Amino acid sequence: MPIPFSATPHASRLAVAVAAVLLPCASAFAEPEPAPATTLDAVQVHGARPSIASVESLQQARERLDQRAGATALVDADAYRDGRVSTLTDALGYAPGVFVQSRFGAEEARLSIRGSGVQRTFHGRGVEVLQDGAPLNLADGAFDMQAIEPLAARYIEVYRGANALEYGAATLGGAINFVSPTGFDAPMLDARMEVGSFGYRREQLALAGASLRADGYLSLTGLQQDGYRDHSQQENYRLFGNAGYRFGDTLDARIYLTHVDTRSELPGNLTLAQAKSDPRVANPGNVALDQRRDFRLDRIAGTLGWAPSLGRTLTVSTWLSDKSLHHPIYQVLDQDSRDVGIDARWRQEGELAGHRNVLIAGITYVRGDIDDDRFVNVAGHAGARTNRFDQRASNAKAYVEDQTWLDAKWTFAVGAQGLHSTRRSRDGFITGGRDESFDVAYSGFSPKLGVRYLFDDTAQLFANVSRSLEPPSFGELTGGPGVTQVDEQKETTAEIGVRVQRERLSLDAALYRARVDGELLALTDGNGNPLGTVNADRTIHQGLELGLGWRLAEQWRLSANYLWNDFRFDHDAVYGDNALAGIPPQQLRASLRWSPGESLYIAPNLEWVPQDYYIDHANTFRAPGYSVLGVRVGGRVASRWSWFVDARNLADRKWISSTNVVADARSMDQANFLPGDGRSVYVGLEFAMQ
């Protein structure tokens, strides 16, 4: 049955979570402690903040990322709050190197870095998604977009490829870390409301407070929309909170609470002809089976930060999550999952043989259990049982990375990750005498070498070569009608890039080439017979990632994110050198913003895919390219009020936002296309009191 939001156990958990986070805030307001007077430059300030070992400020995070010998990026949440914020595309659309596209105007999205998880057109794989440094992925590597709340982030860190080694990640895609506000840097009260086309409503109420030692932050958000297409209603509610306490100048602790209740109807795919004729209709099969994805997530995490001396920090994090999923598709999936993990990370800045040195070392262990029950779909309800699995996944990682400043300009980096993963599944409903149980393990060693050269204080060159390894998730092993035994995929990646941070120009550019052995793809044999998910022989992922911010004049700023993607088979016995399907070869997002002052900005914007791209690995059928124009207008009223109008797809074009990825479409127009939203307008109002 769908999960009722008003269920009493969840309501009680929510009440406990609210109380836990608000108590430190209440004490902060009741017993304020005076802070010393500080003279500041004329910049926007979110709050006075002492040094916290477990949480970095925005500026500290920016400086640390700039010192990496590889491709990284930082997204300030203030940069995307001036428009509609309901999908990961809204938050990460201008993050260099990130391909993100909402599947049907919903929070569910295609999220990929360097072609990671190219086969996965729903949910996520191939990128480690973190909340305040602790993984949001399940233990098998899969993750849910609905578990993320962009409005409850202070900033977002993006680590492309093996540059995520700082958090122990070594996958083709890297890692994305959503960092929460604290009571020290968030407004005391923040109330936000968005309304718009297709019955869209979005609300946020956030509270924060701090004393010299204690602080707390709480965000409650809701989203409701009828959707552009039939059978695409959404209703999502989230609580994100954290509370911290400073035991002294060297020790602090923080607790994080998350509660998510989400319901999403799934309108399904259309043929290209249907998408061009009437993009608002749903696939009749999705309606007949009432296909949807509903889940509840409860998560608690804790972090202890110890800084025994200047430049030395030990951070220990632990987390526990509980998730219940009700997912009627071609069958009904009812899953209950529980994940627990711990991570200990040591960071030391000092000298090595007279040279500046930064050492990072850590260990991580995660274990997850899934009760996976499957039934015949009878109009969205569970019919007769078809299968049942008891599954367990575990990951044990040890990682180390060392950066040494050889002189004032050259920095050398060396690192490695060791990984041991297990995937165990017990068949609890054996039919036809076939037991689909399995117990497999995956292990590997992933080294990295890198260099960084400083031209001056504002420009640098970086280059590195790395290996990475990605075990399959249960989605690859048991996600289809039967079990498919596959190996891990392995990548060897080389990259070179530049970073420029000047008063009028910011530039982030990286060229990369990865050779992938055993990429996890759904393929067919030479006769066109489906093989399910298998390990491809060898594939190539290469491309250019370009992020640009350019202040053309005092009142004008150009922002752009460009991707050139060249993903293909490498002399495959069946597919030759065909292009890998599903991700456009090029994508550009650009915005030109004019602002004479805080009271007004006007920002026309463009999303452009200039060429058609294949939806099948056999390269027989293409999705059309597109260009979509929009404009944002808004500003600040006095010091506490801000507003915006966000108009999208001004020409009301019919376009394809995402597609299935299939082995061989046989040149036929099949139901593989997800239409993008038509013309829409969203209006937002926000009140923030420091």
KOLROVEX-554019 format. One record per residue (C-alpha): residue number from 1; x, y, z. Coordinates in steps of 0.2 Angstrom, whole numbers, plus 5000, padded with zeros to 4 digits. Example, Ala and Ser with C-alpha at 12.3 -4.5 7.8 and 13.67 -1.06 7.14 Angstrom:
// residues 2
REC   pos      X      Y      Z
REC     1   5062   4978   5039
REC     2   5068   4995   5036
//
This chain:
// residues 690
REC   pos      X      Y      Z
REC     1   5000   5000   5000
REC     2   5006   5018   4997
REC     3   5014   5025   5013
REC     4   5002   5038   5022
REC     5   5010   5054   5027
REC     6   4999   5055   5042
REC     7   5004   5038   5049
REC     8   5006   5040   5068
REC     9   5024   5032   5070
REC    10   5031   5044   5057
REC    11   5022   5059   5065
REC    12   5030   5054   5082
REC    13   5047   5052   5074
REC    14   5045   5069   5066
REC    15   5040   5077   5082
REC    16   5055   5070   5091
REC    17   5067   5076   5077
REC    18   5059   5093   5078
REC    19   5062   5094   5097
REC    20   5079   5088   5096
REC    21   5085   5101   5084
REC    22   5075   5115   5091
REC    23   5081   5113   5109
REC    24   5098   5120   5106
REC    25   5091   5134   5096
REC    26   5079   5138   5110
REC    27   5093   5138   5123
REC    28   5103   5149   5111
REC    29   5089   5162   5110
REC    30   5085   5161   5129
REC    31   5103   5163   5135
REC    32   5113   5174   5122
REC    33   5131   5176   5125
REC    34   5139   5192   5119
REC    35   5152   5190   5105
REC    36   5166   5202   5103
REC    37   5163   5217   5091
REC    38   5170   5214   5074
REC    39   5173   5226   5059
REC    40   5168   5218   5043
REC    41   5169   5223   5025
REC    42   5153   5227   5015
REC    43   5148   5209   5011
REC    44   5133   5198   5014
REC    45   5135   5189   5031
REC    46   5124   5175   5037
REC    47   5130   5175   5055
REC    48   5145   5176   5066
REC    49   5154   5159   5066
REC    50   5167   5152   5077
REC    51   5180   5139   5071
REC    52   5171   5122   5070
REC    53   5182   5107   5067
REC    54   5168   5096   5060
REC    55   5161   5109   5048
REC    56   5170   5121   5036
REC    57   5164   5138   5031
REC    58   5160   5142   5013
REC    59   5177   5151   5011
REC    60   5187   5137   5019
REC    61   5179   5124   5008
REC    62   5182   5135   4992
REC    63   5201   5136   4997
REC    64   5203   5118   5000
REC    65   5195   5113   4984
REC    66   5206   5125   4974
REC    67   5221   5116   4981
REC    68   5216   5099   4974
REC    69   5227   5093   4959
REC    70   5211   5089   4950
REC    71   5194   5094   4944
REC    72   5183   5101   4958
REC    73   5169   5114   4959
REC    74   5159   5123   4973
REC    75   5141   5129   4971
REC    76   5136   5142   4983
REC    77   5117   5139   4987
REC    78   5114   5158   4986
REC    79   5118   5156   4967
REC    80   5103   5146   4963
REC    81   5090   5152   4976
REC    82   5086   5167   4965
REC    83   5074   5155   4954
REC    84   5063   5140   4956
REC    85   5072   5126   4966
REC    86   5064   5110   4965
REC    87   5075   5098   4956
REC    88   5094   5094   4955
REC    89   5094   5102   4938
REC    90   5090   5119   4947
REC    91   5104   5116   4959
REC    92   5118   5108   4949
REC    93   5114   5114   4931
REC    94   5128   5126   4931
REC    95   5141   5115   4941
REC    96   5155   5111   4929
REC    97   5156   5093   4923
REC    98   5139   5088   4929
REC    99   5126   5081   4917
REC   100   5109   5083   4926
REC   101   5092   5082   4918
REC   102   5075   5081   4926
REC   103   5066   5066   4918
REC   104   5048   5073   4917
REC   105   5049   5089   4927
REC   106   5051   5079   4943
REC   107   5064   5077   4956
REC   108   5069   5061   4948
REC   109   5083   5065   4936
REC   110   5097   5058   4925
REC   111   5113   5062   4935
REC   112   5130   5058   4928
REC   113   5148   5064   4928
REC   114   5160   5059   4914
REC   115   5147   5046   4908
REC   116   5145   5037   4925
REC   117   5130   5026   4927
REC   118   5126   5029   4908
REC   119   5114   5014   4908
REC   120   5105   5020   4924
REC   121   5091   5032   4917
REC   122   5082   5032   4934
REC   123   5088   5034   4952
REC   124   5107   5034   4953
REC   125   5123   5025   4952
REC   126   5141   5029   4948
REC   127   5142   5045   4959
REC   128   5144   5045   4978
REC   129   5132   5057   4985
REC   130   5136   5064   5002
REC   131   5126   5074   5015
REC   132   5139   5083   5026
REC   133   5152   5071   5022
REC   134   5142   5055   5025
REC   135   5136   5044   5011
REC   136   5117   5045   5006
REC   137   5120   5030   4994
REC   138   5113   5014   5000
REC   139   5127   5001   5004
REC   140   5126   4994   4986
REC   141   5130   5011   4978
REC   142   5112   5016   4972
REC   143   5105   5033   4978
REC   144   5088   5042   4977
REC   145   5086   5060   4971
REC   146   5072   5063   4983
REC   147   5083   5061   4998
REC   148   5092   5077   4994
REC   149   5085   5094   4998
REC   150   5094   5108   4989
REC   151   5085   5122   4999
REC   152   5093   5114   5015
REC   153   5111   5116   5008
REC   154   5123   5130   5012
REC   155   5135   5125   4998
REC   156   5138   5109   4987
REC   157   5155   5102   4983
REC   158   5158   5093   4967
REC   159   5173   5081   4965
REC   160   5174   5074   4947
REC   161   5182   5056   4945
REC   162   5195   5051   4957
REC   163   5197   5068   4964
REC   164   5184   5062   4977
REC   165   5197   5052   4985
REC   166   5197   5065   5000
REC   167   5180   5056   5005
REC   168   5186   5039   5000
REC   169   5177   5038   4984
REC   170   5185   5030   4968
REC   171   5172   5029   4955
REC   172   5171   5036   4937
REC   173   5159   5049   4942
REC   174   5167   5055   4959
REC   175   5156   5063   4973
REC   176   5144   5077   4976
REC   177   5143   5083   4994
REC   178   5128   5093   5000
REC   179   5134   5103   5016
REC   180   5121   5110   5027
REC   181   5119   5127   5035
REC   182   5123   5128   5054
REC   183   5115   5139   5067
REC   184   5131   5150   5065
REC   185   5129   5154   5046
REC   186   5110   5153   5043
REC   187   5097   5166   5045
REC   188   5087   5165   5061
REC   189   5071   5164   5051
REC   190   5069   5160   5033
REC   191   5052   5158   5025
REC   192   5050   5154   5007
REC   193   5036   5151   4995
REC   194   5035   5146   4977
REC   195   5020   5144   4966
REC   196   5018   5141   4947
REC   197   5012   5132   4932
REC   198   5005   5114   4932
REC   199   4999   5116   4950
REC   200   5016   5119   4957
REC   201   5018   5124   4976
REC   202   5034   5124   4986
REC   203   5037   5129   5004
REC   204   5051   5131   5016
REC   205   5052   5136   5034
REC   206   5069   5136   5042
REC   207   5075   5141   5059
REC   208   5092   5144   5066
REC   209   5101   5150   5082
REC   210   5117   5149   5091
REC   211   5126   5154   5107
REC   212   5145   5153   5109
REC   213   5145   5134   5111
REC   214   5128   5127   5104
REC   215   5119   5130   5088
REC   216   5105   5122   5078
REC   217   5097   5123   5061
REC   218   5080   5116   5056
REC   219   5072   5116   5038
REC   220   5055   5110   5034
REC   221   5050   5109   5016
REC   222   5036   5104   5005
REC   223   5033   5101   4987
REC   224   5016   5098   4978
REC   225   5013   5098   4959
REC   226   5000   5091   4947
REC   227   5014   5090   4934
REC   228   5015   5095   4915
REC   229   5010   5077   4910
REC   230   4996   5066   4915
REC   231   4999   5055   4929
REC   232   5014   5065   4936
REC   233   5008   5072   4952
REC   234   5021   5074   4966
REC   235   5019   5077   4985
REC   236   5035   5077   4995
REC   237   5039   5083   5013
REC   238   5056   5084   5021
REC   239   5064   5088   5037
REC   240   5083   5092   5038
REC   241   5090   5097   5054
REC   242   5107   5098   5063
REC   243   5113   5103   5081
REC   244   5131   5106   5087
REC   245   5140   5109   5103
REC   246   5158   5115   5105
REC   247   5166   5106   5120
REC   248   5181   5118   5119
REC   249   5192   5125   5106
REC   250   5198   5108   5100
REC   251   5182   5097   5101
REC   252   5165   5098   5094
REC   253   5151   5087   5089
REC   254   5136   5088   5078
REC   255   5120   5078   5075
REC   256   5110   5077   5059
REC   257   5092   5072   5057
REC   258   5083   5068   5040
REC   259   5065   5063   5037
REC   260   5058   5061   5020
REC   261   5040   5057   5014
REC   262   5038   5057   4995
REC   263   5025   5051   4983
REC   264   5028   5052   4964
REC   265   5017   5046   4950
REC   266   5027   5040   4935
REC   267   5019   5045   4918
REC   268   5031   5034   4908
REC   269   5039   5035   4891
REC   270   5031   5039   4874
REC   271   5036   5036   4856
REC   272   5045   5051   4848
REC   273   5029   5053   4837
REC   274   5018   5054   4852
REC   275   5030   5066   4861
REC   276   5029   5078   4846
REC   277   5010   5076   4844
REC   278   5004   5077   4862
REC   279   5018   5078   4875
REC   280   5006   5079   4890
REC   281   4999   5062   4889
REC   282   5005   5048   4900
REC   283   5009   5031   4894
REC   284   4993   5021   4895
REC   285   5002   5006   4903
REC   286   5008   5017   4917
REC   287   4991   5023   4920
REC   288   4983   5006   4920
REC   289   4996   4999   4932
REC   290   4996   5016   4943
REC   291   5015   5016   4942
REC   292   5023   5027   4955
REC   293   5037   5028   4967
REC   294   5033   5031   4985
REC   295   5045   5030   5000
REC   296   5049   5036   5018
REC   297   5067   5039   5024
REC   298   5073   5042   5041
REC   299   5091   5045   5044
REC   300   5102   5050   5059
REC   301   5120   5055   5058
REC   302   5133   5061   5070
REC   303   5150   5069   5068
REC   304   5164   5072   5080
REC   305   5178   5084   5076
REC   306   5194   5085   5085
REC   307   5208   5097   5081
REC   308   5222   5094   5093
REC   309   5233   5107   5085
REC   310   5234   5119   5071
REC   311   5232   5111   5054
REC   312   5227   5093   5062
REC   313   5209   5087   5062
REC   314   5201   5070   5065
REC   315   5183   5069   5060
REC   316   5173   5053   5064
REC   317   5156   5051   5057
REC   318   5143   5038   5059
REC   319   5125   5036   5052
REC   320   5110   5025   5052
REC   321   5096   5026   5039
REC   322   5079   5017   5037
REC   323   5069   5017   5021
REC   324   5053   5009   5016
REC   325   5049   5009   4997
REC   326   5032   5005   4988
REC   327   5036   5005   4969
REC   328   5022   4998   4957
REC   329   5030   4997   4940
REC   330   5028   4982   4929
REC   331   5028   4973   4945
REC   332   5026   4979   4963
REC   333   5042   4981   4973
REC   334   5040   4983   4992
REC   335   5057   4985   5000
REC   336   5063   4989   5017
REC   337   5081   4994   5019
REC   338   5093   4998   5033
REC   339   5110   5005   5032
REC   340   5123   5009   5045
REC   341   5141   5016   5042
REC   342   5156   5024   5050
REC   343   5170   5034   5043
REC   344   5186   5041   5052
REC   345   5196   5054   5042
REC   346   5212   5062   5048
REC   347   5219   5078   5039
REC   348   5236   5085   5044
REC   349   5244   5101   5037
REC   350   5262   5103   5041
REC   351   5279   5101   5033
REC   352   5288   5086   5026
REC   353   5307   5088   5023
REC   354   5305   5107   5024
REC   355   5290   5107   5011
REC   356   5272   5111   5015
REC   357   5262   5095   5016
REC   358   5244   5090   5017
REC   359   5240   5072   5022
REC   360   5222   5064   5022
REC   361   5219   5046   5027
REC   362   5203   5037   5032
REC   363   5194   5021   5033
REC   364   5175   5018   5030
REC   365   5164   5004   5033
REC   366   5145   5003   5027
REC   367   5133   4989   5028
REC   368   5115   4988   5022
REC   369   5101   4975   5022
REC   370   5086   4975   5010
REC   371   5070   4965   5012
REC   372   5065   4964   4993
REC   373   5047   4958   4990
REC   374   5040   4957   4973
REC   375   5022   4955   4967
REC   376   5011   4955   4952
REC   377   5005   4973   4949
REC   378   4986   4973   4949
REC   379   4981   4992   4945
REC   380   4995   4998   4957
REC   381   4991   4985   4971
REC   382   5001   4970   4976
REC   383   4994   4954   4969
REC   384   5002   4937   4970
REC   385   5020   4936   4976
REC   386   5032   4933   4961
REC   387   5049   4934   4971
REC   388   5057   4938   4987
REC   389   5075   4942   4992
REC   390   5085   4945   5008
REC   391   5100   4955   5002
REC   392   5115   4962   5011
REC   393   5129   4973   5004
REC   394   5144   4979   5013
REC   395   5159   4991   5008
REC   396   5175   4992   5017
REC   397   5187   5006   5011
REC   398   5204   5013   5017
REC   399   5211   5028   5008
REC   400   5226   5040   5009
REC   401   5231   5055   4999
REC   402   5246   5066   5001
REC   403   5250   5083   4993
REC   404   5267   5090   4994
REC   405   5272   5108   4989
REC   406   5289   5106   4980
REC   407   5291   5124   4979
REC   408   5280   5140   4978
REC   409   5273   5134   4961
REC   410   5273   5115   4960
REC   411   5263   5103   4970
REC   412   5264   5084   4969
REC   413   5249   5073   4974
REC   414   5249   5054   4977
REC   415   5235   5043   4984
REC   416   5226   5027   4984
REC   417   5210   5018   4989
REC   418   5208   5000   4994
REC   419   5190   4993   4993
REC   420   5182   4976   4998
REC   421   5164   4975   4994
REC   422   5151   4960   4996
REC   423   5134   4957   4988
REC   424   5124   4943   4996
REC   425   5106   4938   4991
REC   426   5095   4924   4998
REC   427   5081   4918   4987
REC   428   5066   4918   4999
REC   429   5053   4912   4985
REC   430   5060   4898   4974
REC   431   5050   4895   4959
REC   432   5053   4882   4945
REC   433   5066   4874   4956
REC   434   5078   4888   4952
REC   435   5087   4895   4967
REC   436   5093   4913   4963
REC   437   5104   4915   4978
REC   438   5122   4922   4977
REC   439   5136   4928   4988
REC   440   5150   4937   4979
REC   441   5164   4949   4983
REC   442   5173   4962   4974
REC   443   5190   4969   4979
REC   444   5202   4981   4971
REC   445   5216   4994   4973
REC   446   5214   5012   4965
REC   447   5230   5023   4964
REC   448   5231   5041   4959
REC   449   5245   5053   4954
REC   450   5243   5071   4951
REC   451   5252   5088   4949
REC   452   5247   5106   4951
REC   453   5256   5122   4944
REC   454   5252   5139   4950
REC   455   5254   5153   4937
REC   456   5250   5166   4950
REC   457   5238   5168   4964
REC   458   5223   5167   4953
REC   459   5227   5154   4940
REC   460   5233   5136   4940
REC   461   5236   5121   4930
REC   462   5232   5103   4936
REC   463   5234   5085   4929
REC   464   5232   5068   4936
REC   465   5230   5050   4931
REC   466   5220   5038   4942
REC   467   5212   5021   4943
REC   468   5194   5017   4950
REC   469   5183   5003   4953
REC   470   5164   5001   4954
REC   471   5155   4986   4960
REC   472   5138   4983   4954
REC   473   5122   4988   4964
REC   474   5108   4976   4967
REC   475   5099   4985   4953
REC   476   5112   4977   4941
REC   477   5112   4960   4949
REC   478   5093   4958   4953
REC   479   5084   4973   4945
REC   480   5077   4964   4931
REC   481   5066   4948   4929
REC   482   5080   4937   4934
REC   483   5097   4937   4942
REC   484   5112   4943   4931
REC   485   5129   4939   4938
REC   486   5142   4953   4933
REC   487   5159   4959   4938
REC   488   5164   4976   4944
REC   489   5169   4989   4931
REC   490   5186   4997   4931
REC   491   5192   5013   4924
REC   492   5209   5022   4921
REC   493   5207   5040   4919
REC   494   5219   5054   4914
REC   495   5214   5073   4915
REC   496   5222   5090   4913
REC   497   5214   5106   4917
REC   498   5215   5124   4922
REC   499   5207   5135   4936
REC   500   5206   5154   4936
REC   501   5198   5164   4949
REC   502   5200   5183   4946
REC   503   5190   5198   4950
REC   504   5180   5198   4934
REC   505   5183   5180   4927
REC   506   5181   5163   4934
REC   507   5186   5148   4923
REC   508   5185   5129   4926
REC   509   5191   5118   4912
REC   510   5196   5100   4911
REC   511   5200   5088   4897
REC   512   5198   5069   4902
REC   513   5200   5052   4894
REC   514   5195   5036   4903
REC   515   5196   5018   4897
REC   516   5183   5008   4905
REC   517   5185   4989   4907
REC   518   5169   4979   4910
REC   519   5157   4994   4910
REC   520   5139   4989   4916
REC   521   5128   4990   4901
REC   522   5112   4981   4896
REC   523   5117   4973   4879
REC   524   5111   4961   4866
REC   525   5121   4947   4857
REC   526   5125   4947   4838
REC   527   5108   4941   4834
REC   528   5099   4954   4844
REC   529   5094   4943   4859
REC   530   5094   4953   4875
REC   531   5108   4948   4887
REC   532   5102   4959   4902
REC   533   5115   4968   4912
REC   534   5133   4962   4907
REC   535   5150   4969   4907
REC   536   5155   4977   4891
REC   537   5172   4972   4884
REC   538   5180   4990   4883
REC   539   5173   5007   4881
REC   540   5180   5025   4880
REC   541   5174   5040   4890
REC   542   5182   5056   4885
REC   543   5177   5074   4885
REC   544   5178   5093   4890
REC   545   5171   5101   4905
REC   546   5169   5120   4905
REC   547   5162   5131   4918
REC   548   5163   5150   4915
REC   549   5159   5166   4925
REC   550   5163   5182   4917
REC   551   5159   5199   4923
REC   552   5158   5209   4906
REC   553   5154   5225   4915
REC   554   5149   5232   4932
REC   555   5131   5227   4929
REC   556   5133   5212   4917
REC   557   5138   5194   4921
REC   558   5139   5179   4909
REC   559   5138   5161   4917
REC   560   5140   5145   4907
REC   561   5142   5127   4909
REC   562   5147   5117   4893
REC   563   5150   5098   4891
REC   564   5157   5089   4876
REC   565   5154   5070   4879
REC   566   5162   5057   4868
REC   567   5157   5040   4875
REC   568   5159   5025   4864
REC   569   5163   5006   4862
REC   570   5181   5002   4858
REC   571   5182   4989   4845
REC   572   5168   4979   4852
REC   573   5164   4962   4843
REC   574   5146   4967   4841
REC   575   5145   4986   4843
REC   576   5162   4991   4835
REC   577   5166   5009   4839
REC   578   5148   5014   4841
REC   579   5143   5029   4852
REC   580   5136   5024   4869
REC   581   5118   5029   4870
REC   582   5108   5041   4881
REC   583   5119   5057   4884
REC   584   5120   5070   4871
REC   585   5137   5074   4864
REC   586   5136   5092   4868
REC   587   5126   5102   4881
REC   588   5126   5121   4885
REC   589   5118   5130   4899
REC   590   5121   5149   4899
REC   591   5114   5164   4907
REC   592   5117   5183   4905
REC   593   5113   5193   4920
REC   594   5110   5212   4921
REC   595   5108   5219   4938
REC   596   5110   5238   4942
REC   597   5109   5234   4960
REC   598   5101   5222   4973
REC   599   5084   5228   4970
REC   600   5083   5221   4952
REC   601   5091   5208   4941
REC   602   5086   5202   4924
REC   603   5093   5185   4917
REC   604   5089   5178   4901
REC   605   5095   5160   4899
REC   606   5097   5146   4887
REC   607   5098   5127   4887
REC   608   5105   5120   4871
REC   609   5108   5102   4864
REC   610   5114   5106   4847
REC   611   5114   5089   4839
REC   612   5103   5073   4839
REC   613   5110   5059   4850
REC   614   5107   5040   4850
REC   615   5095   5031   4862
REC   616   5102   5014   4858
REC   617   5120   5006   4858
REC   618   5117   4999   4840
REC   619   5115   5017   4834
REC   620   5099   5015   4825
REC   621   5088   5028   4832
REC   622   5091   5046   4838
REC   623   5083   5058   4850
REC   624   5082   5076   4843
REC   625   5092   5090   4850
REC   626   5084   5106   4857
REC   627   5085   5124   4862
REC   628   5075   5130   4877
REC   629   5074   5149   4882
REC   630   5070   5156   4898
REC   631   5071   5172   4909
REC   632   5072   5176   4927
REC   633   5068   5193   4935
REC   634   5069   5197   4953
REC   635   5077   5207   4967
REC   636   5079   5211   4985
REC   637   5067   5223   4994
REC   638   5074   5231   5009
REC   639   5086   5219   5018
REC   640   5074   5205   5022
REC   641   5063   5202   5007
REC   642   5068   5195   4990
REC   643   5057   5189   4975
REC   644   5058   5181   4958
REC   645   5049   5177   4942
REC   646   5056   5162   4933
REC   647   5049   5159   4916
REC   648   5054   5143   4906
REC   649   5053   5137   4889
REC   650   5046   5154   4883
REC   651   5043   5147   4865
REC   652   5033   5133   4872
REC   653   5044   5120   4862
REC   654   5041   5102   4862
REC   655   5057   5094   4867
REC   656   5064   5078   4874
REC   657   5072   5080   4891
REC   658   5078   5062   4893
REC   659   5077   5045   4885
REC   660   5078   5026   4889
REC   661   5095   5018   4885
REC   662   5092   5002   4875
REC   663   5103   4990   4866
REC   664   5095   4990   4849
REC   665   5080   5000   4844
REC   666   5080   4992   4827
REC   667   5077   5008   4819
REC   668   5059   5008   4826
REC   669   5051   5022   4835
REC   670   5047   5014   4852
REC   671   5041   5021   4869
REC   672   5059   5027   4874
REC   673   5056   5046   4876
REC   674   5052   5058   4891
REC   675   5045   5075   4885
REC   676   5051   5090   4894
REC   677   5040   5103   4901
REC   678   5031   5116   4891
REC   679   5030   5135   4894
REC   680   5029   5138   4913
REC   681   5030   5152   4925
REC   682   5035   5152   4943
REC   683   5034   5165   4956
REC   684   5044   5165   4973
REC   685   5044   5176   4988
REC   686   5057   5174   5003
REC   687   5059   5182   5020
REC   688   5075   5180   5029
REC   689   5079   5188   5046
REC   690   5097   5187   5052
//
